[in-house]
Amino acid sequence: MPEGATNPIEAQVTLSASAAKRVAELKIQENTPDAFLRLAVSGGGCSGFQYGFSFDKERQDDDRVFERDGVSLVIDETSLEFVKGGEIDFVEDMMGAAFQVKNPNAASSCGCGSSFSIAL
């Protein structure tokens, strides 16, 4: 593989069955059949970076699309560098229900699960 090239397997992000099911339910509930789940990483949060989830209908030139069970997850190339190899899950527990990122690139994360840091 050429220097600086990204292994396509490493650049994958998976959507769990639970997350795909929840996105499909939300699309029906919100009457937005063309929408997809967008994950973006931005600076901030208590650990340095934070995850942001939203529904979107417009794709950008640098977006990568990952699909499961007819549901699309879209991540821009910059954010993908922080979460590649990860899994997006939807978890319901006594604390509530939320999308979670199982991120192999995170060196640490905060208690809320929406903020993380990376090792330099």
Z-matrix of the N, CA and C atoms (Angstrom, degrees):
N
C 1 1.456
C 2 1.526 1 108.03
N 3 1.335 2 118.22 1 135.33
C 4 1.458 3 120.73 2 -179.67
C 5 1.521 4 111.78 3 -61.76
N 6 1.332 5 114.36 4 150.55
C 7 1.466 6 119.27 5 179.23
C 8 1.522 7 110.34 6 -59.53
N 9 1.323 8 115.79 7 135.37
C 10 1.456 9 121.39 8 179.39
C 11 1.520 10 113.76 9 85.61
N 12 1.342 11 117.78 10 -8.21
C 13 1.463 12 119.91 11 179.61
C 14 1.520 13 109.79 12 -76.97
N 15 1.301 14 115.58 13 148.14
C 16 1.450 15 121.12 14 179.53
C 17 1.518 16 109.54 15 -98.59
N 18 1.307 17 116.22 16 131.17
C 19 1.450 18 120.99 17 175.55
C 20 1.523 19 107.81 18 -66.60
N 21 1.353 20 118.49 19 124.34
C 22 1.459 21 120.26 20 -178.01
C 23 1.531 22 113.20 21 -56.94
N 24 1.320 23 117.92 22 -32.49
C 25 1.461 24 120.73 23 178.25
C 26 1.524 25 109.68 24 -65.89
N 27 1.338 26 117.67 25 -43.65
C 28 1.459 27 121.58 26 -179.73
C 29 1.523 28 111.64 27 -66.04
N 30 1.329 29 117.45 28 -29.02
C 31 1.458 30 121.04 29 -177.15
C 32 1.527 31 112.30 30 -83.58
N 33 1.314 32 117.44 31 1.35
C 34 1.455 33 121.12 32 -179.98
C 35 1.528 34 111.48 33 -77.34
N 36 1.294 35 115.31 34 146.14
C 37 1.455 36 123.01 35 170.51
C 38 1.519 37 104.95 36 -129.00
N 39 1.313 38 116.97 37 132.26
C 40 1.453 39 119.70 38 -178.23
C 41 1.519 40 110.98 39 -105.39
N 42 1.291 41 113.84 40 153.88
C 43 1.455 42 122.91 41 176.82
C 44 1.524 43 105.40 42 -111.50
N 45 1.320 44 117.73 43 123.42
C 46 1.463 45 120.40 44 -179.77
C 47 1.529 46 109.68 45 -68.40
N 48 1.326 47 116.18 46 162.22
C 49 1.468 48 120.81 47 176.91
C 50 1.524 49 110.18 48 -60.13
N 51 1.313 50 117.05 49 -39.37
C 52 1.464 51 122.07 50 179.42
C 53 1.527 52 110.98 51 -63.13
N 54 1.331 53 117.14 52 -42.77
C 55 1.462 54 121.02 53 179.56
C 56 1.525 55 110.58 54 -67.52
N 57 1.329 56 117.32 55 -43.37
C 58 1.463 57 120.41 56 179.05
C 59 1.524 58 110.74 57 -61.47
N 60 1.325 59 116.84 58 -41.24
C 61 1.467 60 121.07 59 179.00
C 62 1.528 61 110.41 60 -63.33
N 63 1.334 62 117.24 61 -43.48
C 64 1.464 63 120.85 62 -178.84
C 65 1.523 64 111.32 63 -66.07
N 66 1.335 65 117.72 64 -41.17
C 67 1.460 66 120.81 65 177.77
C 68 1.530 67 109.67 66 -61.74
N 69 1.323 68 117.34 67 -44.07
C 70 1.465 69 121.21 68 178.92
C 71 1.531 70 110.51 69 -60.64
N 72 1.326 71 117.61 70 -41.66
C 73 1.469 72 121.71 71 178.08
C 74 1.525 73 111.12 72 -63.29
N 75 1.326 74 116.62 73 -43.35
C 76 1.469 75 120.73 74 -179.42
C 77 1.526 76 111.69 75 -66.41
N 78 1.321 77 116.75 76 -36.76
C 79 1.465 78 119.84 77 178.07
C 80 1.519 79 110.77 78 -62.90
N 81 1.324 80 117.45 79 -39.16
C 82 1.465 81 121.57 80 177.45
C 83 1.528 82 109.84 81 -69.26
N 84 1.318 83 115.87 82 -46.97
C 85 1.468 84 121.73 83 -178.70
C 86 1.526 85 111.53 84 -58.87
N 87 1.330 86 116.64 85 -41.32
C 88 1.462 87 121.71 86 -177.56
C 89 1.532 88 113.03 87 -90.84
N 90 1.344 89 116.65 88 0.01
C 91 1.455 90 123.03 89 -178.71
C 92 1.535 91 111.16 90 53.73
N 93 1.336 92 115.16 91 49.42
C 94 1.465 93 121.72 92 179.53
C 95 1.537 94 109.62 93 -127.99
N 96 1.331 95 117.16 94 71.21
C 97 1.462 96 120.27 95 -175.49
C 98 1.530 97 114.74 96 -62.67
N 99 1.341 98 117.96 97 -23.54
C 100 1.466 99 121.31 98 -178.24
C 101 1.522 100 113.42 99 -93.15
N 102 1.321 101 117.11 100 -1.34
C 103 1.464 102 120.53 101 -176.63
C 104 1.525 103 111.05 102 -77.72
N 105 1.315 104 114.65 103 157.76
C 106 1.460 105 121.37 104 174.47
C 107 1.523 106 108.32 105 -135.58
N 108 1.317 107 115.69 106 162.49
C 109 1.463 108 121.29 107 177.91
C 110 1.516 109 108.89 108 -84.25
N 111 1.316 110 116.76 109 127.96
C 112 1.461 111 121.82 110 176.94
C 113 1.523 112 109.03 111 -110.27
N 114 1.333 113 115.16 112 132.98
C 115 1.462 114 122.07 113 173.17
C 116 1.519 115 107.53 114 -112.92
N 117 1.323 116 116.22 115 128.11
C 118 1.463 117 121.78 116 177.18
C 119 1.519 118 108.48 117 -130.71
N 120 1.317 119 116.16 118 141.28
C 121 1.463 120 122.19 119 175.86
C 122 1.524 121 107.04 120 -106.51
N 123 1.327 122 115.78 121 133.04
C 124 1.464 123 119.92 122 178.43
C 125 1.521 124 109.36 123 -135.53
N 126 1.308 125 116.02 124 161.65
C 127 1.452 126 121.09 125 176.19
C 128 1.511 127 109.84 126 -70.34
N 129 1.321 128 116.14 127 144.73
C 130 1.463 129 120.20 128 178.58
C 131 1.507 130 111.09 129 130.35
N 132 1.301 131 115.50 130 -164.37
C 133 1.458 132 119.88 131 -177.28
C 134 1.515 133 110.06 132 76.25
N 135 1.297 134 116.67 133 174.17
C 136 1.460 135 120.20 134 -175.42
C 137 1.525 136 112.91 135 -78.48
N 138 1.344 137 118.23 136 -11.36
C 139 1.464 138 120.08 137 -179.17
C 140 1.522 139 113.82 138 -114.41
N 141 1.324 140 118.20 139 1.18
C 142 1.460 141 120.32 140 176.15
C 143 1.512 142 114.50 141 118.17
N 144 1.341 143 117.63 142 -39.52
C 145 1.460 144 122.57 143 177.24
C 146 1.515 145 107.58 144 -131.97
N 147 1.336 146 115.66 145 154.88
C 148 1.458 147 118.13 146 177.58
C 149 1.522 148 110.47 147 -138.75
N 150 1.330 149 114.79 148 151.93
C 151 1.455 150 122.26 149 177.56
C 152 1.517 151 108.75 150 -90.48
N 153 1.320 152 115.70 151 143.60
C 154 1.453 153 120.80 152 173.99
C 155 1.515 154 109.44 153 -131.90
N 156 1.326 155 116.74 154 128.14
C 157 1.459 156 122.16 155 177.35
C 158 1.513 157 108.73 156 -111.09
N 159 1.330 158 116.13 157 140.48
C 160 1.456 159 120.77 158 175.74
C 161 1.518 160 108.63 159 -154.58
N 162 1.326 161 115.36 160 163.22
C 163 1.458 162 120.38 161 170.75
C 164 1.512 163 107.20 162 -95.72
N 165 1.316 164 115.33 163 140.92
C 166 1.459 165 120.91 164 -176.61
C 167 1.520 166 108.00 165 -143.13
N 168 1.320 167 116.12 166 158.47
C 169 1.467 168 121.57 167 177.05
C 170 1.523 169 111.92 168 -121.82
N 171 1.341 170 116.45 169 -8.42
C 172 1.461 171 120.29 170 -177.19
C 173 1.517 172 110.99 171 -116.25
N 174 1.319 173 115.02 172 130.39
C 175 1.465 174 120.59 173 177.24
C 176 1.519 175 109.43 174 -97.13
N 177 1.334 176 114.36 175 148.30
C 178 1.460 177 121.63 176 178.12
C 179 1.525 178 109.16 177 -103.93
N 180 1.323 179 116.60 178 165.86
C 181 1.464 180 121.30 179 -177.65
C 182 1.523 181 113.57 180 -60.56
N 183 1.341 182 117.26 181 -31.08
C 184 1.461 183 119.70 182 -176.33
C 185 1.534 184 113.03 183 -97.99
N 186 1.325 185 117.61 184 14.83
C 187 1.462 186 121.12 185 179.74
C 188 1.526 187 111.60 186 -79.73
N 189 1.312 188 114.37 187 142.20
C 190 1.475 189 121.74 188 170.30
C 191 1.514 190 106.81 189 -110.80
N 192 1.330 191 116.93 190 140.69
C 193 1.462 192 122.06 191 -176.17
C 194 1.524 193 109.32 192 -114.42
N 195 1.324 194 114.97 193 132.93
C 196 1.459 195 122.62 194 177.40
C 197 1.528 196 106.40 195 -125.25
N 198 1.325 197 117.31 196 134.71
C 199 1.457 198 119.79 197 -174.48
C 200 1.519 199 112.26 198 -126.39
N 201 1.336 200 113.49 199 151.33
C 202 1.457 201 121.37 200 172.56
C 203 1.523 202 108.07 201 -155.59
N 204 1.312 203 115.32 202 131.32
C 205 1.463 204 122.18 203 175.77
C 206 1.523 205 112.69 204 50.69
N 207 1.337 206 117.19 205 39.98
C 208 1.451 207 121.67 206 177.44
C 209 1.517 208 115.45 207 79.38
N 210 1.330 209 117.12 208 6.73
C 211 1.459 210 122.52 209 -179.72
C 212 1.528 211 108.54 210 -111.00
N 213 1.337 212 116.52 211 139.11
C 214 1.462 213 120.92 212 -179.62
C 215 1.524 214 111.58 213 -108.01
N 216 1.325 215 114.55 214 137.64
C 217 1.459 216 123.75 215 170.95
C 218 1.517 217 105.65 216 -112.86
N 219 1.330 218 117.44 217 130.01
C 220 1.457 219 121.88 218 -178.40
C 221 1.528 220 108.89 219 -120.01
N 222 1.341 221 114.99 220 132.63
C 223 1.459 222 121.36 221 179.98
C 224 1.527 223 107.90 222 -136.41
N 225 1.323 224 117.14 223 131.38
C 226 1.462 225 119.58 224 177.53
C 227 1.535 226 109.14 225 -72.25
N 228 1.324 227 116.66 226 157.38
C 229 1.470 228 122.25 227 -175.07
C 230 1.525 229 112.93 228 -57.04
N 231 1.329 230 117.90 229 -39.59
C 232 1.464 231 120.74 230 -179.22
C 233 1.524 232 110.66 231 -65.24
N 234 1.321 233 117.11 232 -47.00
C 235 1.463 234 120.95 233 178.80
C 236 1.522 235 111.15 234 -65.15
N 237 1.332 236 116.65 235 -35.35
C 238 1.457 237 121.02 236 -179.01
C 239 1.524 238 111.59 237 -59.13
N 240 1.321 239 117.43 238 -34.99
C 241 1.468 240 120.59 239 178.73
C 242 1.523 241 112.06 240 -58.59
N 243 1.333 242 117.05 241 -30.04
C 244 1.465 243 121.53 242 -178.47
C 245 1.526 244 113.30 243 -85.09
N 246 1.334 245 117.80 244 -21.34
C 247 1.471 246 120.15 245 -174.11
C 248 1.522 247 114.08 246 -121.68
N 249 1.334 248 118.26 247 4.52
C 250 1.462 249 119.68 248 -176.17
C 251 1.531 250 110.46 249 -57.85
N 252 1.322 251 114.30 250 139.14
C 253 1.457 252 121.00 251 -177.04
C 254 1.519 253 113.05 252 85.31
N 255 1.334 254 117.02 253 0.07
C 256 1.461 255 121.02 254 -175.85
C 257 1.519 256 113.19 255 -91.79
N 258 1.319 257 114.19 256 177.99
C 259 1.453 258 121.39 257 177.87
C 260 1.527 259 109.22 258 -131.79
N 261 1.327 260 115.37 259 137.03
C 262 1.454 261 121.48 260 174.69
C 263 1.527 262 106.07 261 -98.66
N 264 1.320 263 115.85 262 124.48
C 265 1.454 264 121.39 263 -177.02
C 266 1.531 265 109.04 264 -124.90
N 267 1.317 266 116.35 265 160.58
C 268 1.463 267 121.23 266 172.20
C 269 1.518 268 106.31 267 -119.70
N 270 1.326 269 115.70 268 122.49
C 271 1.454 270 121.05 269 -173.16
C 272 1.526 271 109.69 270 -122.70
N 273 1.320 272 115.35 271 134.68
C 274 1.460 273 121.76 272 173.82
C 275 1.522 274 107.55 273 -118.68
N 276 1.331 275 116.30 274 123.04
C 277 1.461 276 120.59 275 177.95
C 278 1.521 277 109.14 276 -145.87
N 279 1.304 278 117.45 277 -169.75
C 280 1.462 279 120.96 278 -177.22
C 281 1.524 280 112.66 279 -63.98
N 282 1.323 281 117.30 280 -21.46
C 283 1.466 282 121.92 281 -179.84
C 284 1.528 283 112.02 282 -83.98
N 285 1.340 284 117.22 283 -11.62
C 286 1.454 285 121.07 284 -179.27
C 287 1.513 286 111.08 285 131.59
N 288 1.304 287 116.19 286 -163.41
C 289 1.459 288 122.68 287 -179.58
C 290 1.523 289 108.58 288 -127.38
N 291 1.331 290 116.19 289 136.28
C 292 1.467 291 119.38 290 -177.61
C 293 1.520 292 111.15 291 -164.16
N 294 1.328 293 114.30 292 156.26
C 295 1.457 294 119.69 293 169.58
C 296 1.522 295 107.17 294 -75.91
N 297 1.319 296 116.83 295 139.47
C 298 1.462 297 121.80 296 178.48
C 299 1.524 298 109.67 297 -129.01
N 300 1.321 299 115.17 298 148.85
C 301 1.458 300 121.15 299 177.58
C 302 1.524 301 107.92 300 -108.13
N 303 1.320 302 115.77 301 120.23
C 304 1.462 303 120.92 302 172.86
C 305 1.524 304 104.73 303 -93.96
N 306 1.331 305 115.14 304 98.58
C 307 1.458 306 121.74 305 -167.86
C 308 1.526 307 111.55 306 -109.73
N 309 1.343 308 117.75 307 110.36
C 310 1.458 309 120.10 308 179.25
C 311 1.532 310 113.46 309 -70.80
N 312 1.326 311 117.77 310 -11.05
C 313 1.466 312 122.24 311 -179.14
C 314 1.521 313 112.99 312 -90.84
N 315 1.321 314 117.46 313 -10.77
C 316 1.460 315 121.39 314 -177.76
C 317 1.521 316 110.15 315 -79.70
N 318 1.322 317 115.93 316 125.54
C 319 1.470 318 120.92 317 177.22
C 320 1.518 319 109.92 318 -78.67
N 321 1.326 320 116.62 319 -32.07
C 322 1.459 321 121.92 320 176.93
C 323 1.514 322 107.94 321 -157.37
N 324 1.323 323 115.60 322 162.83
C 325 1.455 324 120.23 323 176.72
C 326 1.518 325 108.63 324 -143.57
N 327 1.313 326 114.94 325 165.31
C 328 1.464 327 119.16 326 -178.98
C 329 1.525 328 109.61 327 -89.37
N 330 1.292 329 116.30 328 173.35
C 331 1.457 330 121.23 329 -178.46
C 332 1.510 331 114.15 330 -64.89
N 333 1.332 332 117.28 331 -27.42
C 334 1.463 333 119.44 332 -178.36
C 335 1.535 334 112.24 333 -77.46
N 336 1.326 335 117.34 334 -17.94
C 337 1.457 336 121.01 335 178.08
C 338 1.510 337 115.05 336 81.55
N 339 1.321 338 118.76 337 0.58
C 340 1.463 339 120.03 338 -179.27
C 341 1.517 340 112.57 339 -106.69
N 342 1.323 341 117.15 340 3.64
C 343 1.456 342 122.05 341 -178.89
C 344 1.523 343 108.41 342 -132.28
N 345 1.343 344 116.68 343 145.49
C 346 1.455 345 120.40 344 -178.16
C 347 1.518 346 111.16 345 -152.03
N 348 1.322 347 115.05 346 165.85
C 349 1.465 348 120.43 347 173.43
C 350 1.511 349 107.73 348 -127.26
N 351 1.335 350 115.38 349 161.56
C 352 1.462 351 120.63 350 177.27
C 353 1.510 352 108.65 351 -120.95
N 354 1.333 353 115.48 352 152.98
C 355 1.464 354 120.48 353 178.09
C 356 1.515 355 108.51 354 -78.27
N 357 1.314 356 116.42 355 136.83
C 358 1.472 357 120.77 356 178.79
C 359 1.501 358 110.78 357 -96.33
